[in-house]
Amino acid sequence: MHPRLIEIGNFTVFTYGFLIVVGATLAYLFLSSQAKKYYHIQPDKISSLLVWIFITAFVGGKVFFYLEDPQVYMDEPAMMLEDIGNGFVFFGSLLFAVPTTIWFFIRNEWNVWGMLDLLAFTTLIVHAFGRLGCFFAGCCHGIPTEVGWGVSFTDPQSQAEPLGVALHPTQLYSFLMLSIIFLALYFYRKKKAFDGQLFILYVILYSIGRSFIEIFRGDEARGYIIDGWVTHSQFISMILIAAMIGLYAWRQRKNSLS
């Protein structure tokens, strides 16, 4: 679509990076205000937390990206550096960042489950803006389609394939899904039965939605567990859904006994 937002000489602002910065800023403002309101946590502590989250999310996203086609990087290790800025797997970022975040909560003696609920909103904000960035960059695109809302990418710098052919705008599907999950959890937050409920529901709802959107994804490089049937993301989604249902039942039971 428009991979480059601003170009002045050798200075370039990429649309994807710009939108990530916007999303991260809004996420910080949301998390710092809510953490201070409910748990009296100062903004400087939230800044330190977000640094840890972004580092581990970056590492996790890259590790899972490399694992989608490990033989390529085993044959040519130098490609790991060449692709360091291209391609991330969200589930990898999530699975690396959450344990680090819990460690940070425990270390600072914060309400772990309550803060995880707030973190769900933070993640949704950053992820939603990231998907908008994907749309402008052309990555994470959909399969060819004849539906009226199909989008043709024509910029030669776009990562979409093939160019000039209407594709399912799966990036916008994801943005819409993430926005709906955010609003649903936000309006439900005062009715939650126990701390951690919102985070668990977030993971379940996202995993279900992501599995459905995968049907329309056209970037085959993400890989399959069962060729042509189950992608890596769908497989991880199934595991997370099962794990979160078990965790939900445990937290609900523990809450009823307290």
Helices and strands as residue ranges (DSSP letters): E 4-8, E 11-14, H 15-39, H 43-67, H 70-75, H 78-82, H 90-107, H 112-137, E 151-152, E 166-167, H 170-188, G 189-191, H 197-213, G 214-216, G 220-222, E 224-226, E 230-231, H 232-257
